[in-house]
Amino acid sequence: MNQAIPDSFTLESSFRAATATPHGPHALYLTNISPAVTKNHLYNMLNRYGTILSILYPRDAHANGLGMAKIEYGRTDQVMHAAGQLNGVWLLGCRMNASTSFNPSQKSEEAKMRAKPQPTKQTRKSNNTNGP
């Protein structure tokens, strides 16, 4: 099923959507993309993993892709799922690399909880040597 990028998918609308999410946008980075891949190819391949907020896909003067893209999703789990599914996938003769990058201030609540030291429960031994 080949879909075109929606007409409403502009840089301005993407920026508004990205800033409206509670934890900010989360980025997926793809490298080693074939120059023959278009922005429509990327959109059709990536929208199955979640709502795409923006796609940055630089091209040269001949409209060929430069081999890298930044895709922003609204949720961390969408980025992680896409990265896990796409890393190492061959597309039009090139094996893509997928990675993520998260701002430390955008950590999930779960990650913040793991980072906090948990209090340890210590029991005091009795100094009583006469037995129980």
Disulfide bonds with the S-S distance in Angstrom:
none
